[in-house]
Amino acid sequence: MNAPSTAYVYGVGRDDGSLAGVVGTASGVDGHGVRLVAAGGLVALVSAVPEAAFDEAALQRRLEDLDLLEELARAHHAVVDAAFARAVVLPFRLATVYRDEDRVAEVLGGHRERFTELLGWLDGHVELGVKVHADPESAASLAGTAPQEPGGAAPAAGSGRAYLRQRMQRRRGTEDLYRAAGAVADEAAGVARQLARAAVVHRAQQGGLSGRQGVNIANHAYLVSADGEARFREEVEAVARSVPGVRVEVTGPWAPYSFAAPAPASAPAPAPASAPAPAPSGVTEGEGTVAR
């Protein structure tokens, strides 16, 4: 006898045949196959997964274990990316599950107008990330001075005053660098907003999440016309080219994860950094959602 299963949902697209190629080619979470559930002119990308592996307790364990979380995220994004390569798609939040496929069909029917409107709004657009980094070591190198090494040798006797003066100069240099990075972030955001349909501000990334060397000062997402991607990259990245120690990085293109919510006709200002992009009302309330 088969174990009870539940429906894991990756995202929603149009029921026009464009996503049929995902079935049988994409591998979903835990290696499960991907199916399409259709209703109301829409399709949901779904995997039938064991209920015991995705109940509240099991989901909590997955989200708290970094290795399991990374594995889940990679599988989820792989399915969304495979769909997005074929057609516009509305990504669902990570680990969104429903009681069964009948419940998924009910959700599609109940939110048909919202989903259809949002898919039309997203059609022909991609998500691009803009990250601004400040790198004190790079700035010091370009200025011809070396940064203070942690745990370095103490200054020689009698050099205390010179040492303190050097420390003050370095501190002022770092403060100047962060001010410059903040100004670059503001200018880059201004340029990006002129070229984007919408924008969302995410929290700056910390430690290893920030990727390349330096401190992440700004981390924004923009909804950009696919035809305008090259221009967006060129103009936004150009903002920091003459600023030593400051780097603007444009990432993507991605499926529009940051814009998976209905939007007004005009492009909104970026949301506060503390406010993640909301999901459509009544569909999913965050990572690890078990919607019955």
N, C-alpha and C positions, 0 to 999 in steps of 0.2 A: 504494500500500500504506500502510495506516495505521501511524503510529508506535506502538510499544509503550506501553501505558497502565498505570497503577497506581491503587489505590483510596484516595482521600482521605476520611477519616471525620470527621464533625462531632459525632456523638453517637448515642445509642441511646434508643429508646422502645419502647412496647408495640405489638405487631402487632394492633391493634384497629380500624384504619381511621382513627384520629384524626389521623395525620400524612400522610395521602394528599394533603391540600391543599397541602403544601409542594412536592410534585413539580410542575414546570411553572410555579410562581409565584416561587420563591426562586432567586436567581442565586448560584452558589457561587464558589469561588476562581477567579480569572482568567476569570470569566464562564461557567464550565462549569455545566451543568445539574445538578440534584440528583435522585438516584434513591433508592429504598428497597431494601435487601437484607434479606430476611426469613429467620429461622431460630429455632426453639425458642420461638415465641411472642413474639419480639422483632423489631424492625426497626432497621437502621442507616441513618443519613442519609449518603449517599455521593456523591462526584463522581468520574467517571473522568477522570484528569488524565494528561498526558504523563509517562512515566517519567523522561525526561531533565530535566524541569522540577522534579522532586521527588525526585531521588536525593540521596545524602548531601551531595555537593558543592554542588548547587543549593540545597538547604535551608539549608546553612550560609551561603551568600551572601545568601539572603533574610533570615535571622535577624540578620545583621550590618549590613544596609542598613536604616536607620530608615524610609525611605519605603516600601520593599518590605514591611517588616515590618508597618507600619501598614495598608497595602493588604490584606495577607493577613489580618490580625486583623479588619479591618472586614468582609471577606467571610465569614470564619468565624463571627463573632458574628451577622451578619445571618441566616445559615441557622439557627443555634441559636435566635435570638430568634423567628424565624418558626415554628419547631417548638414552642417553649415557649409561644407565644401560643395554641396549640391543645391542648397536653397536656403532662403531665410528661415531662421529657427529661433524660437523663444526658449532659452535655456532655463531649466528649473534649478533651484538650489540643490546643493549636494545633499544626497541621502534623503530624498523626498519619496515616501512610499505610501501607497493606498491599499485598502483592504483587498481589492481584486480589480480585474480589468473592467468589470461592469461599473465599479465606482469611478474609475478613470474616465470612462465614457460619459458618466453623469457630469463630471467636472467639465469636460469639454463642452457638453451641451449647455451647462449652466453658465459658462463664461465665454460662450461663442463670440458674442459681440466684442467683448474686451480683447480677447485673444486675436480676433480677426483685425481689429483696429490697430493693435500693437504690431502685429506682423506687417501690416501695410506701412506703418511708421518706420519700422526697422529695415524694410526691404531696400536693398541696394547700398546698405551701410555696413561698416565694420567698426569694431571697438579698437582704439589705439590708446596705449598707455603713455603718459609723459611723466618721467621721473627726473627730478633735479637733484644732483649730488654735489656735495662740497668735500673736497679732498685736501686737507691741510698738508699732507706730505707732498703731494704733487705741486701745490702752490709754493711750498718752501723750496722744492727742487728748482722750480722755474725761476724763483727769486735768487737762487744761488746760495741759499742757506739750508742747513740740515736740521730737521726737527729733533727735539730732545729725545734721546733714547730712554725708554723706561728702564729703571734700574741701572742707569749709566754710572760711571765713576763720579765721585764727589769732586767738586772743584778744588783746585790746589789752594793751600793756605794763602790768605791775603787776597784771594780773588772773589770774595763774597759779594762785594759791591758790583763787580762786573757780571757776576753770575745772576744776581737779582735783576740787573738792568736787562740782561739777555732774556730772562724769563718774562719780564714785562713786555719786551718787544715782541716776543713770540705770542704772548697772550693777546696783545693788541692786533697782531697779524691774523690770529685765528678769529677774533671777533670781527675784524674787517672782512675776512673771507665769508663768514656766515651772513653778514649783512649783504655782501655782494651776491651770495647765493639766493638770499631772500628776494633781492631785487630782480635777479634773473628769473626766479620762479614766478614772480608777478608778471614780468614782461612776457614770459613764455605762455602763461595762462591767457593773457590778453590776445596774443597772436593766435593761440589755439582756438579760443572761443570764436574768433572771427571766421575760422575755417571749419567749425564743427556745428553739428545740429544740436547737440546737448553735451553737458559735462557733469561729472560726478567727482567729488573730492574724496579720496580714500586716506586712511591714516598713513603717515610716513612709515616705511618699513624699517625694522630694527635688526641689527646683527646680521646673521647669514642671509636673512630674507631679502636684504637690500641688494644682494648680488655682488656687483663689482665693488672695487675699493672706494671708500668714501662714506660720508654720512648722507642718508637720504633726507632731503629737505622738503620735497614735495612729491606727491604720488597721486596723479589725477588720471581720470579716464575720459575719453571723448568719443562721441558717436560721429563718425566721419564718412562721407560718401566714398564708396570704393574707388570711384574715378578720381577722387581728390587726395588719395593716400600719399602719393609721391610729393605733391606740393606741400601737404601738411608736414611731412617729415623734413623736407628741405627748409621750410621757413621756421619751424619750431626749433630744430637743432641748431640753426644759425644764430640763435639768440645768445648762446654762451661761447661762441668760438673765440672771442677776443677777451674772455675773462679767465685768467689763470686760476686753476684749482677748482673750477666749477664746470660741471658736465650736465648736459641735457640729453637724456636717453629716451627715444621713442620706441615702444615695444608693440608687438602685434604684427599683423591684424589678428584679432580674436573674434569669436562669437560674442554678441553683445550682452555679456553677463551683467554688467553694471547698469544696464538699461532695461531690465526685465520687469518693467512696470509701466502702466499707461502714462503718457506725458501730454502736456498741453500742446496746442498747435505751434506756439512759438518756443524757441529754444530756451530752456530754463537756465537760471544761474546755477553754478555748482552747489550741490547740497553740502551742509555742514560736515566736517570730517568725522564727526561722531555718528552720523546717520548713514547707514548702509542703504544701498538701493533697495526699496521695498519690493516684495513680490506682489502679484495681483491679489487683491483682497480675497480671503477665503480659500486660497489655494495652498500656500505654504508659508510658514511663519519663521523659517530659519533653517539652518543646517540641522540635519537629523530629525526631520519632521515626519511623524507617523500620522497621516491623515486618514481617518476612518470614515 
